[in-house]
Amino acid sequence: MTWLMITILIRTIVCAFPAAQAYKLVELTHSLSPSTLFWPGVPSFNRSLVVASVNQHGVWFEIGKFSVGEHGGTHIDVPRHFKQGAADLNDFPLDRTIAEGVMIDCSAEAAKNYNYAVTTNKLKEWEKKNGRIPDGAAVLVNFGYTAKFSNHQAFLNTKNVRDDKTFRFPFVTAQAALWLLNERKMKIIGVDVPSPDSPQDKSYPVHVALLLKNVMIMEMMNIPKSLPARGFRVHCAPIRIVDGTGVQTRIYAMMGDNIDAGSARLCMQSPVFFVASLVVASAVVDILTGGRIRG
Ligand SMILES: *[C@@H]1O[C@H](CO)[C@@H](O)[C@H](O)[C@H]1NC(C)=O
């Protein structure tokens, strides 16, 4: 009896410990305000107060309201954006909002050429260095544009931020997007520029190919220089707007929590661990009882 109790106690303590390990959260979202960049023709963010006063009981009470175009600032796209009747924000599957992340650093290339385009070769080079892109990943393409976000002219490489024909920024080729879709079953693509498509290509090949396969697109992301090439998970939780085609969304990465409650449970059930605990428990009992129980 004592043996069993000590065994269970040891397993509980040891298995619970890694579950309590600290994890780290990384912000991947820019803040949203009236000065946030929106594409010309898409209404920008506007918030106003509805109530802001002390009520009859002396309690402060504040409510605002806001209106905003669905595509601007850090936001996500769902299939309805590029296909009539396709999945909207209400129908978009919840399991496609979380995925193991990889960060493809293209900031050196994009710094030299604002028309830089990610090719399949670039992705294969990344894999040579960092290992295979896991199936079903969130692939974040970092063009090094995060720091330019608040400077609309620099972000769009134009003097005229009202004329989208003049916009230039790096993008992802349709070939690379299709490779990620077909060969790596990519779940999410994210970019720190306004779009994974070239601003000059109104056939939107990347949007069309990906959204029709339920791949979520994240745009104008805030990708910090500290984000590693892999070893994190991307999370977001877009609100369930009926008929919505996209929405400003809090996106973040989580890392260091790979030993979660699920693996703690596996740890408890592991036969190797059971035997090891039994051995330790028997030693403890031996010491405590001076060998009387074993005898
Ligand atoms: C913002 O919303 C308020 C309240 O609805 C409205 O009066 C104002 O005209 C709006 N501003 C813009 C720039 O749309």
The ligand as a MOL file (V3000), in Angstrom:
LIG
                    3D

  0  0  0     0  0            999 V3000
M  V30 BEGIN CTAB
M  V30 COUNTS 14 14 0 0 0
M  V30 BEGIN ATOM
M  V30 1 C -16.7060 58.1340 -36.8580 0
M  V30 2 O -17.8700 57.7450 -36.1760 0
M  V30 3 C -18.6140 58.8350 -35.6300 0
M  V30 4 C -19.7420 58.2720 -34.8050 0
M  V30 5 O -20.5190 57.3510 -35.5160 0
M  V30 6 C -19.0730 59.7360 -36.7680 0
M  V30 7 O -19.7700 60.8340 -36.2470 0
M  V30 8 C -17.8510 60.2100 -37.5610 0
M  V30 9 O -18.2640 60.9570 -38.6630 0
M  V30 10 C -17.0270 59.0230 -38.0290 0
M  V30 11 N -15.7970 59.4830 -38.6180 0
M  V30 12 C -15.3340 59.0110 -39.7590 0
M  V30 13 C -14.0090 59.5560 -40.1980 0
M  V30 14 O -15.9290 58.1870 -40.4130 0
M  V30 END ATOM
M  V30 BEGIN BOND
M  V30 1 1 1 2
M  V30 2 1 1 10
M  V30 3 1 2 3
M  V30 4 1 3 4
M  V30 5 1 3 6
M  V30 6 1 4 5
M  V30 7 1 6 7
M  V30 8 1 6 8
M  V30 9 1 8 9
M  V30 10 1 8 10
M  V30 11 1 10 11
M  V30 12 1 11 12
M  V30 13 1 12 13
M  V30 14 2 12 14
M  V30 END BOND
M  V30 END CTAB
M  END
